[in-house]
Amino acid sequence: MFRLSDSTRRLVATGLFVLLCVVPTVVLIGIGLWRCLPGRVAAEERRLSLLIGQPVRIENVRYLSPGAALYRNLEVLDPESGEVLLHCDWLRIRPNSSPSNASQSAHSELDFSLGKLTVRARSAEAFRGMADRLLQQRIDGLPASVHLADGQLALENGRQEFPPCSFRAKLTFHPQESKVELYFQQQGQTKTGYVSLIRSRKYQPPVDGFLFVTGDDESVPCGLVSTVLPAFPELGPGARFEGGISGSHVPKGCRLNGQDVVPEGWWLAVKGSLQDIDLGELVGNQIPHEVSGVGTLQLKQLDYRAGRIQSMDGVLGAQNGRISRTLVASCMAQLGFKGNFLIGGSNQLLAYDQLAVQFHLDGAGLVITGVCPSEPPGAVLTGGYVHRLDGPDLGAGAIRPTAAIAALTSTPEDQLSTSPHAIRLLQHVPLIPTGQAEMIAAPHAASPRGTNF
């Protein structure tokens, strides 16, 4: 061993202190100050905007550890109007370094936690571009799995505000499938609802699908459903939906294992009930007659393929409403309905106490059965103590869809092409006999297991 002089030892100690203590401290302080500069927030906004494809605005950002960040008052904006589409009071992102599977590499998962997420967009269409980027895996650096811990979700779509609900989400990205799953629980309810977006690459080109399921024995406002699924009809302020809706969009030229998938377009399946619906909203502009009342529509099954109903089976009921005399007269004249309602009066509307009809529509035609709680059975419409309207005879067979449309629109069957209402209805009636057809990308409309919070 050799001995150093006192001056040399002091010089070495000073150098080590500067190298191991002063320099790292200065570097860390510099990095901290640099990350707090206003320009750093603007740079982070630009980075997030490029990632998700939407303009982003944040109040500030803190870096808690390598790869972990905390955002305050993060907002996603409309690229054209600059309106706030989504606001989050705080959002924390961190990598999960404990993979659940030994074959996975570290940091293969990303964990999100947040406070209150407020959606201010009028419909989910505003987030179509962002959803496409997620499902098509066009966001660089996104891991195979992303988890979003419990948070509060509020919808303020400009037309109606809904109470905040608890929610959590999971995003998984695999070579054959990308999936975004959202579990939600409304205030005062014990069951969990479920929404998912799916992109299946087993098909060429890939098929996009969705699934919306309310909790078992729980219902959600129809306004909430129309916000998530813009094509869902408006059925009155008090209307609620319970059940499931699944759908897949088949692109042109879609093939699976070398076999063509036809027809192209939307494939939808609906099973559930619509409660407290406004019949005026349900009928809307579909027919040139007025029907009013508040009721329930039970859909045992509705299959929709490429713009047309393949099969529909359900029960429609309502109470204490009014119906056009001309509609009753048309059904009696063209469909074989029988009754003693005074259809020749001066008043254009008839008051009824009960309306209840069971129906089945497929390629073979329309079958209608009255199910009003009256004796003898078979009444479609009842009013007072004596007035009733019965459906066609049970032995009459199925009604041709064109004949049903002629009756609903009060148009002769050979002149349907002259009625705008009839033309719209003709575009949706079945053309071929119903058959078994399975949804493609989205699973059947059944509540997923293990969705409790």
Secondary structure in CASP SS format (residue, H / E / C, confidence):
PFRMAT SS
TARGET T0000
AUTHOR 0000-0000-0000
METHOD secondary structure of the structure
MODEL  1
M C 1.00
F C 1.00
R C 1.00
L C 1.00
S C 1.00
D H 1.00
S H 1.00
T H 1.00
R H 1.00
R H 1.00
L H 1.00
V H 1.00
A H 1.00
T H 1.00
G H 1.00
L H 1.00
F H 1.00
V H 1.00
L H 1.00
L H 1.00
C H 1.00
V H 1.00
V H 1.00
P H 1.00
T H 1.00
V H 1.00
V H 1.00
L H 1.00
I H 1.00
G H 1.00
I H 1.00
G H 1.00
L H 1.00
W H 1.00
R H 1.00
C H 1.00
L C 1.00
P H 1.00
G H 1.00
R H 1.00
V H 1.00
A H 1.00
A H 1.00
E H 1.00
E H 1.00
R H 1.00
R H 1.00
L H 1.00
S H 1.00
L H 1.00
L H 1.00
I H 1.00
G C 1.00
Q C 1.00
P C 1.00
V E 1.00
R E 1.00
I C 1.00
E C 1.00
N E 1.00
V E 1.00
R E 1.00
Y E 1.00
L E 1.00
S E 1.00
P C 1.00
G C 1.00
A E 1.00
A E 1.00
L E 1.00
Y E 1.00
R E 1.00
N E 1.00
L E 1.00
E E 1.00
V E 1.00
L E 1.00
D C 1.00
P C 1.00
E C 1.00
S C 1.00
G C 1.00
E C 1.00
V E 1.00
L E 1.00
L E 1.00
H E 1.00
C E 1.00
D E 1.00
W E 1.00
L E 1.00
R E 1.00
I E 1.00
R E 1.00
P E 1.00
N E 1.00
S C 1.00
S C 1.00
P C 1.00
S C 1.00
N C 1.00
A C 1.00
S C 1.00
Q C 1.00
S C 1.00
A C 1.00
H C 1.00
S C 1.00
E E 1.00
L E 1.00
D E 1.00
F E 1.00
S E 1.00
L E 1.00
G C 1.00
K E 1.00
L E 1.00
T E 1.00
V E 1.00
R C 1.00
A C 1.00
R C 1.00
S C 1.00
A H 1.00
E H 1.00
A H 1.00
F H 1.00
R H 1.00
G H 1.00
M H 1.00
A H 1.00
D H 1.00
R H 1.00
L H 1.00
L H 1.00
Q C 1.00
Q C 1.00
R C 1.00
I C 1.00
D C 1.00
G C 1.00
L C 1.00
P C 1.00
A C 1.00
S E 1.00
V E 1.00
H E 1.00
L E 1.00
A E 1.00
D E 1.00
G E 1.00
Q E 1.00
L E 1.00
A E 1.00
L E 1.00
E E 1.00
N C 1.00
G C 1.00
R C 1.00
Q C 1.00
E E 1.00
F E 1.00
P E 1.00
P E 1.00
C E 1.00
S E 1.00
F E 1.00
R E 1.00
A E 1.00
K E 1.00
L E 1.00
T E 1.00
F E 1.00
H C 1.00
P C 1.00
Q C 1.00
E E 1.00
S E 1.00
K E 1.00
V E 1.00
E E 1.00
L E 1.00
Y E 1.00
F E 1.00
Q E 1.00
Q C 1.00
Q C 1.00
G C 1.00
Q C 1.00
T C 1.00
K C 1.00
T C 1.00
G E 1.00
Y E 1.00
V E 1.00
S E 1.00
L E 1.00
I E 1.00
R E 1.00
S E 1.00
R C 1.00
K C 1.00
Y C 1.00
Q E 1.00
P C 1.00
P C 1.00
V E 1.00
D E 1.00
G E 1.00
F E 1.00
L E 1.00
F E 1.00
V E 1.00
T C 1.00
G C 1.00
D C 1.00
D C 1.00
E C 1.00
S C 1.00
V E 1.00
P E 1.00
C H 1.00
G H 1.00
L H 1.00
V H 1.00
S H 1.00
T H 1.00
V H 1.00
L C 1.00
P C 1.00
A C 1.00
F C 1.00
P C 1.00
E C 1.00
L C 1.00
G C 1.00
P C 1.00
G C 1.00
A C 1.00
R E 1.00
F E 1.00
E E 1.00
G E 1.00
G E 1.00
I E 1.00
S E 1.00
G E 1.00
S E 1.00
H E 1.00
V E 1.00
P C 1.00
K C 1.00
G C 1.00
C C 1.00
R E 1.00
L E 1.00
N C 1.00
G C 1.00
Q E 1.00
D E 1.00
V C 1.00
V C 1.00
P C 1.00
E C 1.00
G E 1.00
W E 1.00
W E 1.00
L E 1.00
A E 1.00
V E 1.00
K E 1.00
G E 1.00
S E 1.00
L E 1.00
Q E 1.00
D E 1.00
I E 1.00
D E 1.00
L H 1.00
G H 1.00
E H 1.00
L H 1.00
V H 1.00
G C 1.00
N C 1.00
Q C 1.00
I C 1.00
P C 1.00
H C 1.00
E C 1.00
V E 1.00
S C 1.00
G C 1.00
V E 1.00
G E 1.00
T E 1.00
L E 1.00
Q E 1.00
L E 1.00
K E 1.00
Q E 1.00
L E 1.00
D E 1.00
Y E 1.00
R E 1.00
A C 1.00
G C 1.00
R E 1.00
I E 1.00
Q E 1.00
S E 1.00
M E 1.00
D E 1.00
G E 1.00
V E 1.00
L E 1.00
G E 1.00
A E 1.00
Q E 1.00
N E 1.00
G E 1.00
R E 1.00
I E 1.00
S E 1.00
R H 1.00
T H 1.00
L H 1.00
V H 1.00
A H 1.00
S H 1.00
C H 1.00
M H 1.00
A H 1.00
Q H 1.00
L C 1.00
G C 1.00
F C 1.00
K E 1.00
G E 1.00
N C 1.00
F C 1.00
L C 1.00
I C 1.00
G C 1.00
G C 1.00
S C 1.00
N C 1.00
Q C 1.00
L E 1.00
L E 1.00
A E 1.00
Y E 1.00
D E 1.00
Q E 1.00
L E 1.00
A E 1.00
V E 1.00
Q E 1.00
F E 1.00
H E 1.00
L E 1.00
D E 1.00
G C 1.00
A C 1.00
G E 1.00
L E 1.00
V E 1.00
I E 1.00
T E 1.00
G E 1.00
V C 1.00
C C 1.00
P C 1.00
S C 1.00
E C 1.00
P C 1.00
P C 1.00
G C 1.00
A E 1.00
V E 1.00
L E 1.00
T E 1.00
G E 1.00
G C 1.00
Y C 1.00
V C 1.00
H E 1.00
R E 1.00
L E 1.00
D E 1.00
G C 1.00
P C 1.00
D C 1.00
L H 1.00
G H 1.00
A H 1.00
G C 1.00
A C 1.00
I E 1.00
R C 1.00
P H 1.00
T H 1.00
A H 1.00
A H 1.00
I H 1.00
A H 1.00
A H 1.00
L H 1.00
T H 1.00
S C 1.00
T C 1.00
P C 1.00
E H 1.00
D H 1.00
Q H 1.00
L H 1.00
S H 1.00
T H 1.00
S C 1.00
P H 1.00
H H 1.00
A H 1.00
I H 1.00
R H 1.00
L H 1.00
L H 1.00
Q C 1.00
H C 1.00
V C 1.00
P C 1.00
L C 1.00
I C 1.00
P C 1.00
T C 1.00
G C 1.00
Q C 1.00
A C 1.00
E C 1.00
M C 1.00
I C 1.00
A C 1.00
A C 1.00
P C 1.00
H C 1.00
A C 1.00
A C 1.00
S C 1.00
P C 1.00
R C 1.00
G C 1.00
T C 1.00
N C 1.00
F C 1.00
END
